[in-house]
Structures are given as structure tokens and as C-alpha cells.
């Protein structure tokens, strides 16, 4: 129990220090925009899903302390871990160009992992970006 409280305290401390910093240099986007991604960093391992719900297919795991790209956020199923509950999910990018959903509860920053409010996904059935 003490370890869980310590992890939660560290996560909250990191969130306070890093709030908004992940998106500071990112170009604003009115909604999903593959030309304006945001850098995000996990504080814990996070399962990647095919949609913004833990009931959706498990597709992989992002390791703790990994920096990745998020395109937008979507309000989905609430996830609780280490005493923190959040219903925001991020559409994250993979090195192979694929996209997956990950709960924002496992990312540094605020409830939106540092993404601005206007970076909301239009819906959770977004088109895949085309390769450049």
C-alpha cells in the first residue's frame, strides 16, 4: 500500500511540474490533425487498445517513462489506478505508423496528458493518417 501511495504522489508531483509542458511547442489543432501531434510521456506502463475502453482488444503495451506521440484526446471509459481516476483516452502513434488508444491516467501532465482542450478527437473512429 505504501508503494502505491508513493507512486501516486510521484505521479501527482510530476503532473504539477509538467502540466502543459508536453504541448508547449506543438502547433494547435482544432481536432484530430496528423500534422500537429503532441509529445506525451508515460509514468507507468499502459495497455494499448483498439478503442477508448478497457473492454476493447488489447494491442500492446507502452513501457513506463516512454515518450510517444498523441494526436488527440477522447472522453471514454473511466480508468482508475494508484488512486487516480480519469476518463480521457489518447490516440497515440506507433513507430510503424499505426494508431492505438491509451488511457491518459498513465501519462504525465494533467488529465489530458498536457494536450490542450481544443485537441479533442471528433469521435473514436478516426481515419488513419496517410504515410508521407
N, CA, C and O of each residue as an XYZ file, in Angstrom:
528
protein
N       0.829     -1.194      0.000
C       0.000      0.000      0.000
C       0.869      1.251      0.000
O       0.558      2.232     -0.676
N       1.975      1.209      0.774
C       2.856      2.367      0.828
C       3.473      2.653     -0.543
O       3.639      3.811     -0.926
N       3.807      1.597     -1.272
C       4.375      1.768     -2.609
C       3.360      2.440     -3.525
O       3.707      3.349     -4.278
N       2.110      1.997     -3.463
C       1.065      2.591     -4.309
C       0.885      4.074     -3.992
O       0.714      4.884     -4.904
N       0.922      4.442     -2.699
C       0.789      5.843     -2.313
C       1.986      6.655     -2.803
O       1.839      7.798     -3.236
N       3.176      6.050     -2.728
C       4.375      6.732     -3.207
C       4.290      6.972     -4.712
O       4.604      8.062     -5.192
N       3.867      5.952     -5.448
C       3.722      6.090     -6.901
C       2.704      7.177     -7.229
O       2.932      7.999     -8.117
N       1.581      7.180     -6.514
C       0.555      8.194     -6.753
C       1.088      9.584     -6.455
O       0.817     10.528     -7.196
N       1.851      9.715     -5.364
C       2.417     11.012     -5.004
C       3.409     11.479     -6.065
O       3.421     12.654     -6.434
N       4.240     10.558     -6.554
C       5.198     10.908     -7.611
C       4.475     11.339     -8.885
O       4.868     12.302     -9.544
N       3.425     10.615     -9.215
C       2.659     10.951    -10.416
C       2.020     12.327    -10.290
O       2.039     13.111    -11.239
N       1.456     12.625     -9.130
C       0.836     13.929     -8.930
C       1.882     15.043     -8.944
O       1.637     16.129     -9.469
N       3.055     14.763     -8.359
C       4.132     15.755     -8.374
C       4.599     16.014     -9.801
O       4.799     17.162    -10.197
N       4.771     14.936    -10.574
C       5.183     15.090    -11.968
C       4.123     15.850    -12.753
O       4.448     16.682    -13.600
N       2.864     15.568    -12.474
C       1.778     16.251    -13.173
C       1.811     17.746    -12.884
O       1.592     18.561    -13.780
N       2.083     18.102    -11.646
C       2.147     19.513    -11.282
C       3.288     20.232    -11.957
O       3.143     21.386    -12.358
N       4.424     19.567    -12.090
C       5.597     20.168    -12.709
C       5.458     20.218    -14.218
O       5.882     21.187    -14.848
N       4.873     19.193    -14.800
C       4.849     19.060    -16.250
C       3.563     19.508    -16.915
O       3.452     19.435    -18.139
N       2.603     19.962    -16.156
C       1.325     20.339    -16.746
C       1.508     21.325    -17.887
O       2.066     22.409    -17.715
N       1.028     20.924    -19.050
C       1.072     21.785    -20.209
C       2.394     21.790    -20.934
O       2.452     22.257    -22.071
N       3.464     21.292    -20.332
C       4.763     21.390    -20.983
C       4.879     20.485    -22.198
O       5.629     20.801    -23.121
N       4.164     19.376    -22.229
C       4.263     18.460    -23.361
C       3.757     19.103    -24.644
O       4.253     18.795    -25.727
N       2.787     19.982    -24.536
C       2.206     20.579    -25.734
C       2.725     21.983    -26.009
O       2.274     22.646    -26.943
N       3.678     22.437    -25.187
C       4.119     23.819    -25.294
C       4.624     24.170    -26.689
O       4.338     25.259    -27.186
N       5.372     23.268    -27.332
C       5.914     23.575    -28.638
C       5.083     23.046    -29.784
O       5.470     23.191    -30.943
N       3.968     22.448    -29.492
C       3.157     21.824    -30.536
C       2.243     22.853    -31.186
O       1.778     23.793    -30.541
N       2.003     22.659    -32.453
C       1.081     23.533    -33.164
C      -0.339     23.217    -32.734
O      -0.667     22.048    -32.534
N      -1.195     24.224    -32.585
C      -2.567     23.959    -32.175
C      -3.343     23.221    -33.264
O      -3.072     23.370    -34.456
N      -4.301     22.433    -32.828
C      -5.158     21.709    -33.768
C      -6.594     21.825    -33.293
O      -6.860     21.720    -32.096
N      -7.524     22.041    -34.214
C      -8.917     22.186    -33.820
C      -9.538     20.837    -33.491
O     -10.509     20.779    -32.735
N      -9.014     19.774    -34.029
C      -9.447     18.402    -33.745
C      -8.320     17.501    -34.228
O      -7.191     17.967    -34.384
N      -8.596     16.233    -34.467
C      -7.547     15.313    -34.901
C      -6.817     15.892    -36.093
O      -7.436     16.262    -37.091
N      -5.499     15.971    -35.990
C      -4.712     16.591    -37.031
C      -3.346     15.914    -37.093
O      -2.502     16.187    -36.239
N      -3.094     15.042    -38.071
C      -1.835     14.318    -38.128
C      -0.630     15.218    -38.359
O       0.506     14.773    -38.192
N      -0.849     16.469    -38.737
C       0.258     17.389    -38.937
C       0.645     18.128    -37.663
O       1.633     18.862    -37.657
N      -0.104     17.952    -36.600
C       0.184     18.673    -35.355
C       0.117     17.731    -34.156
O      -0.720     17.929    -33.276
N       0.980     16.706    -34.097
C       0.935     15.791    -32.952
C       1.559     16.422    -31.705
O       2.254     17.435    -31.788
N       1.300     15.811    -30.560
C       1.789     16.284    -29.270
C       2.660     15.204    -28.638
O       2.314     14.023    -28.680
N       3.773     15.597    -28.060
C       4.647     14.658    -27.361
C       4.079     14.399    -25.973
O       3.742     15.338    -25.251
N       3.971     13.124    -25.596
C       3.487     12.727    -24.271
C       4.430     11.666    -23.714
O       5.104     10.965    -24.470
N       4.473     11.552    -22.375
C       5.356     10.597    -21.716
C       4.581      9.819    -20.667
O       3.844     10.401    -19.871
N       4.746      8.508    -20.666
C       4.085      7.660    -19.670
C       4.822      7.761    -18.337
O       6.023      8.031    -18.311
N       4.110      7.547    -17.228
C       4.751      7.438    -15.916
C       4.628      5.999    -15.404
O       5.199      5.652    -14.370
N       3.889      5.176    -16.124
C       3.622      3.790    -15.767
C       3.399      3.058    -17.085
O       3.086      3.683    -18.098
N       3.559      1.741    -17.076
C       3.228      1.033    -18.316
C       1.740      1.209    -18.591
O       0.940      1.343    -17.665
N       1.374      1.207    -19.873
C      -0.022      1.429    -20.245
C      -0.404      0.478    -21.372
O       0.330      0.319    -22.347
N      -1.553     -0.145    -21.222
C      -2.063     -1.031    -22.271
C      -2.618     -0.202    -23.416
O      -3.281      0.814    -23.205
N      -2.338     -0.648    -24.618
C      -2.875     -0.017    -25.815
C      -4.090     -0.824    -26.260
O      -4.077     -2.055    -26.238
N      -5.137     -0.111    -26.664
C      -6.403     -0.752    -27.025
C      -6.848     -0.316    -28.422
O      -6.353      0.668    -28.972
N      -7.787     -1.070    -28.976
C      -8.324     -0.760    -30.303
C      -9.379      0.347    -30.266
O      -9.742      0.885    -31.312
N      -9.871      0.690    -29.084
C     -10.823      1.792    -28.903
C     -10.653      2.327    -27.484
O      -9.936      1.717    -26.691
N     -11.290      3.449    -27.135
C     -11.096      4.061    -25.819
C     -11.881      3.382    -24.689
O     -12.716      4.006    -24.034
N     -11.596      2.101    -24.477
C     -12.237      1.333    -23.409
C     -11.374      0.111    -23.092
O     -10.764     -0.475    -23.987
N     -11.329     -0.266    -21.821
C     -10.572     -1.462    -21.443
C     -11.254     -2.733    -21.944
O     -10.656     -3.808    -21.909
N     -12.498     -2.622    -22.409
C     -13.198     -3.775    -22.979
C     -12.766     -4.047    -24.421
O     -13.055     -5.113    -24.965
N     -12.081     -3.095    -25.034
C     -11.631     -3.256    -26.421
C     -10.391     -4.131    -26.476
O      -9.731     -4.366    -25.463
N     -10.093     -4.600    -27.651
C      -8.974     -5.524    -27.852
C      -7.653     -4.924    -27.374
O      -7.330     -3.775    -27.673
N      -6.897     -5.733    -26.621
C      -5.548     -5.374    -26.184
C      -4.621     -5.517    -27.384
O      -4.611     -6.556    -28.044
N      -3.843     -4.476    -27.669
C      -2.966     -4.493    -28.837
C      -1.486     -4.412    -28.486
O      -0.633     -4.626    -29.347
N      -1.179     -4.109    -27.244
C       0.221     -3.989    -26.849
C       0.359     -3.166    -25.588
O      -0.632     -2.809    -24.951
N       1.602     -2.867    -25.232
C       1.900     -2.101    -24.029
C       2.957     -1.053    -24.338
O       3.925     -1.330    -25.047
N       2.774      0.143    -23.807
C       3.798      1.180    -23.860
C       4.522      1.112    -22.518
O       3.872      1.208    -21.478
N       5.843      0.950    -22.505
C       6.576      0.866    -21.239
C       6.533      2.182    -20.451
O       6.267      3.246    -21.011
N       6.799      2.090    -19.152
C       6.889      3.277    -18.298
C       8.020      4.178    -18.776
O       9.037      3.696    -19.274
N       7.839      5.479    -18.623
C       8.815      6.515    -18.958
C       9.147      6.546    -20.448
O      10.269      6.870    -20.837
N       8.167      6.208    -21.272
C       8.338      6.237    -22.718
C       7.692      7.489    -23.285
O       6.563      7.836    -22.937
N       8.418      8.155    -24.156
C       7.870      9.324    -24.853
C       7.290      8.848    -26.174
O       7.931      8.100    -26.913
N       6.075      9.288    -26.463
C       5.406      8.902    -27.695
C       4.609     10.096    -28.218
O       4.677     11.188    -27.654
N       3.875      9.889    -29.267
C       3.089     10.955    -29.896
C       1.602     10.692    -29.680
O       1.134      9.563    -29.826
N       0.869     11.742    -29.332
C      -0.591     11.675    -29.237
C      -1.169     12.687    -30.214
O      -0.670     13.806    -30.333
N      -2.224     12.284    -30.911
C      -2.863     13.174    -31.878
C      -4.003     13.976    -31.269
O      -4.202     15.146    -31.598
N      -4.751     13.333    -30.374
C      -5.902     13.991    -29.787
C      -6.360     13.177    -28.583
O      -5.850     12.087    -28.325
N      -7.328     13.720    -27.849
C      -7.887     13.009    -26.700
C      -9.383     12.787    -26.922
O     -10.035     13.503    -27.681
N      -9.901     11.769    -26.232
C     -11.306     11.410    -26.355
C     -11.820     11.005    -24.979
O     -11.122     10.309    -24.242
N     -13.017     11.424    -24.625
C     -13.610     11.050    -23.350
C     -14.250      9.680    -23.501
O     -15.227      9.523    -24.234
N     -13.695      8.677    -22.801
C     -14.167      7.303    -22.912
C     -14.433      6.694    -21.555
O     -14.889      7.374    -20.636
N     -14.150      5.418    -21.433
C     -14.371      4.691    -20.187
C     -13.422      5.188    -19.091
O     -12.229      5.346    -19.355
N     -13.911      5.438    -17.873
C     -13.025      5.825    -16.778
C     -12.082      4.678    -16.396
O     -12.473      3.511    -16.376
N     -10.840      5.042    -16.096
C      -9.832      4.082    -15.641
C      -9.294      4.599    -14.312
O      -8.991      5.785    -14.182
N      -9.174      3.711    -13.321
C      -8.628      4.070    -12.017
C      -7.390      3.243    -11.745
O      -7.395      2.022    -11.905
N      -6.316      3.925    -11.328
C      -5.088      3.244    -10.920
C      -4.342      4.170     -9.968
O      -4.352      5.389    -10.141
N      -3.699      3.589     -8.969
C      -2.927      4.341     -7.976
C      -3.756      5.463     -7.356
O      -3.216      6.522     -7.037
N      -5.058      5.247     -7.183
C      -5.928      6.231     -6.571
C      -6.342      7.374     -7.486
O      -6.960      8.337     -7.032
N      -6.011      7.279     -8.758
C      -6.344      8.323     -9.727
C      -7.366      7.759    -10.713
O      -7.193      6.650    -11.218
N      -8.432      8.519    -10.990
C      -9.426      8.115    -11.970
C      -9.457      9.148    -13.095
O      -9.435     10.353    -12.843
N      -9.508      8.673    -14.320
C      -9.529      9.557    -15.475
C     -10.299      8.859    -16.595
O     -10.128      7.660    -16.815
N     -11.146      9.609    -17.300
C     -11.903      9.036    -18.412
C     -11.394      9.524    -19.772
O     -12.062      9.345    -20.790
N     -10.225     10.132    -19.783
C      -9.641     10.625    -21.028
C      -8.734      9.552    -21.622
O      -7.934      8.937    -20.917
N      -8.872      9.340    -22.917
C      -8.033      8.401    -23.664
C      -7.316      9.180    -24.745
O      -7.859     10.136    -25.300
N      -6.091      8.767    -25.043
C      -5.280      9.409    -26.068
C      -5.179      8.515    -27.292
O      -5.012      7.302    -27.171
N      -5.278      9.108    -28.450
C      -4.990      8.405    -29.692
C      -3.493      8.547    -29.905
O      -3.007      9.629    -30.234
N      -2.759      7.451    -29.715
C      -1.299      7.501    -29.782
C      -0.793      6.882    -31.071
O      -1.458      6.049    -31.687
N       0.385      7.304    -31.458
C       1.016      6.856    -32.692
C       2.068      5.809    -32.390
O       2.711      5.846    -31.341
N       2.239      4.887    -33.299
C       3.267      3.862    -33.171
C       4.348      4.098    -34.212
O       4.116      4.784    -35.208
N       5.529      3.532    -33.986
C       6.629      3.706    -34.926
C       6.289      3.159    -36.308
O       6.802      3.651    -37.313
N       5.424      2.141    -36.364
C       5.050      1.567    -37.656
C       3.956      2.359    -38.357
O       3.497      1.971    -39.432
N       3.531      3.477    -37.751
C       2.504      4.315    -38.349
C       1.100      3.975    -37.903
O       0.155      4.684    -38.252
N       0.937      2.898    -37.132
C      -0.373      2.522    -36.634
C      -0.826      3.438    -35.508
O      -0.042      4.232    -34.986
N      -2.084      3.323    -35.141
C      -2.653      4.128    -34.061
C      -3.355      3.226    -33.069
O      -3.968      2.227    -33.444
N      -3.261      3.587    -31.800
C      -3.915      2.841    -30.730
C      -4.388      3.821    -29.674
O      -3.971      4.978    -29.644
N      -5.266      3.338    -28.807
C      -5.801      4.155    -27.718
C      -5.134      3.767    -26.410
O      -4.888      2.587    -26.159
N      -4.838      4.762    -25.571
C      -4.223      4.530    -24.267
C      -4.849      5.483    -23.257
O      -5.082      6.653    -23.561
N      -5.120      4.982    -22.056
C      -5.729      5.811    -21.022
C      -4.748      6.893    -20.570
O      -3.583      6.606    -20.292
N      -5.222      8.129    -20.499
C      -4.389      9.262    -20.090
C      -4.006      9.194    -18.616
O      -3.132      9.940    -18.175
N      -4.638      8.320    -17.853
C      -4.293      8.203    -16.436
C      -2.828      7.787    -16.265
O      -2.235      8.035    -15.215
N      -2.249      7.165    -17.276
C      -0.871      6.665    -17.195
C       0.160      7.601    -17.828
O       1.319      7.218    -17.990
N      -0.244      8.817    -18.184
C       0.677      9.766    -18.806
C       0.930     10.942    -17.879
O       0.066     11.324    -17.091
N       2.125     11.512    -17.981
C       2.474     12.695    -17.206
C       1.647     13.881    -17.659
O       1.185     13.932    -18.799
N       1.463     14.835    -16.756
C       0.726     16.047    -17.085
C      -0.629     16.066    -16.404
O      -0.853     15.363    -15.419
N      -1.509     16.858    -16.928
C      -2.842     16.984    -16.357
C      -3.748     15.849    -16.831
O      -3.266     14.847    -17.358
N      -5.035     16.001    -16.648
C      -5.989     14.957    -17.035
C      -5.941     14.647    -18.537
O      -6.348     13.566    -18.963
N      -5.449     15.590    -19.330
C      -5.363     15.420    -20.780
C      -3.925     15.128    -21.227
O      -3.613     15.227    -22.413
N      -3.058     14.773    -20.287
C      -1.642     14.475    -20.553
C      -0.934     15.653    -21.212
O       0.015     15.470    -21.975
N      -1.395     16.846    -20.915
C      -0.784     18.046    -21.459
C      -1.346     18.505    -22.788
O      -0.964     19.570    -23.274
N      -2.251     17.731    -23.400
C      -2.867     18.167    -24.651
C      -3.845     19.292    -24.349
O      -4.509     19.269    -23.312
N      -3.946     20.274    -25.233
C      -4.898     21.357    -24.997
C      -6.338     20.875    -25.174
O      -6.593     19.881    -25.854
N      -7.257     21.584    -24.562
C      -8.665     21.225    -24.659
C      -9.184     21.156    -26.076
O     -10.053     20.338    -26.378
N      -8.661     22.010    -26.960
C      -9.144     22.019    -28.340
C      -8.586     20.858    -29.162
O      -8.912     20.739    -30.343
N      -7.752     19.999    -28.569
C      -7.209     18.840    -29.294
C      -8.096     17.608    -29.122
O      -7.624     16.478    -29.249
N      -9.371     17.826    -28.834
C     -10.306     16.715    -28.686
C     -10.522     16.020    -30.022
O     -10.646     16.677    -31.055
N     -10.568     14.690    -30.002
C     -10.877     13.928    -31.211
C     -12.345     14.147    -31.539
O     -13.166     14.295    -30.633
N     -12.677     14.170    -32.793
C     -14.086     14.341    -33.194
C     -14.913     13.143    -32.764
O     -16.033     13.299    -32.278
N     -14.365     11.944    -32.943
C     -15.006     10.716    -32.488
C     -13.914      9.660    -32.372
O     -12.754      9.940    -32.676
N     -14.261      8.461    -31.941
C     -13.214      7.451    -31.746
C     -13.043      6.521    -32.951
O     -12.389      5.483    -32.848
N     -13.619      6.887    -34.070
C     -13.431      6.101    -35.294
C     -12.729      6.962    -36.331
O     -13.256      7.188    -37.420
N     -11.563      7.433    -35.995
C     -10.826      8.362    -36.829
C     -10.114      7.661    -37.969
O      -9.732      6.498    -37.844
N      -9.934      8.357    -39.074
C      -9.176      7.767    -40.185
C      -7.702      7.690    -39.821
O      -7.213      8.480    -39.013
N      -7.005      6.750    -40.413
C      -5.568      6.636    -40.197
C      -4.868      7.687    -41.056
O      -5.271      7.925    -42.195
N      -3.801      8.330    -40.507
C      -3.079      9.289    -41.341
C      -2.369      8.577    -42.477
O      -1.943      7.432    -42.322
N      -2.238      9.234    -43.605
C      -1.555      8.665    -44.760
C      -0.059      8.809    -44.583
O       0.411      9.813    -44.048
N       0.698      7.811    -45.030
C       2.157      7.880    -44.949
C       2.662      9.004    -45.833
O       2.121      9.248    -46.912
N       3.691      9.682    -45.377
C       4.241     10.819    -46.131
C       5.109     10.342    -47.272
O       5.656     11.157    -48.014
